[in-house]
Amino acid sequence: MTDTRTPVRYAGTADLVDLLDRVVDRGVVVSGDIVISLAGIDLIYLDVRLLLIAVQTSLNQGREER
């Protein structure tokens, strides 16, 4: 008996991996503000900055600036 089923390929998986690879290769900065409040009174304020970049890309950019 042979298996005639076709392998399952998840449509978005390869695209997501390619997109993430491209973003990490070039680098991305995400910044924003998070405010937690209760009854209209701000209790916690967070200023968030996130840098996502590959180590090799960062090293290469550092060498180019010298």
C-alpha positions in Angstrom: 0.0 0.0 0.0 1.4 3.4 -1.0 0.7 6.7 0.7 -0.9 9.0 -1.9 -1.4 11.9 0.4 0.4 15.1 -0.4 2.6 16.7 2.2 1.0 19.5 4.2 2.7 22.9 3.7 1.6 25.7 5.9 1.1 28.7 3.6 2.3 31.5 5.9 5.3 29.7 7.5 7.9 30.3 4.8 6.7 33.8 4.2 7.0 34.7 7.9 10.5 33.2 8.1 11.6 35.2 5.1 10.1 38.4 6.4 11.7 37.9 9.8 15.1 37.1 8.2 14.8 40.3 6.1 13.9 42.4 9.1 16.7 41.1 11.3 19.2 41.4 8.5 18.4 45.1 8.0 17.5 45.9 11.6 14.3 47.5 13.0 13.6 49.9 15.8 10.3 49.8 17.7 9.4 52.5 20.1 6.2 53.4 22.0 4.7 54.4 25.2 2.8 52.2 27.7 0.6 53.8 30.3 -1.2 51.8 33.0 -3.8 53.8 34.7 -6.6 53.2 37.3 -9.7 55.4 37.6 -8.1 58.0 35.3 -4.9 58.3 37.3 -1.7 57.2 35.6 0.1 54.7 37.8 2.9 53.4 35.5 4.5 55.1 32.5 6.9 53.1 30.3 8.9 54.5 27.4 9.8 51.5 25.4 12.5 51.3 22.7 13.4 47.9 21.1 16.2 47.3 18.7 16.2 44.1 16.7 19.2 43.5 14.5 21.5 40.6 13.7 24.9 40.6 15.4 26.8 40.2 12.1 24.9 43.2 10.6 25.7 45.3 13.6 29.4 44.4 13.5 29.5 45.2 9.7 27.8 48.6 10.2 30.3 49.4 13.0 33.2 48.7 10.7 31.8 50.8 7.9 31.5 53.9 10.3 35.2 53.8 11.2 
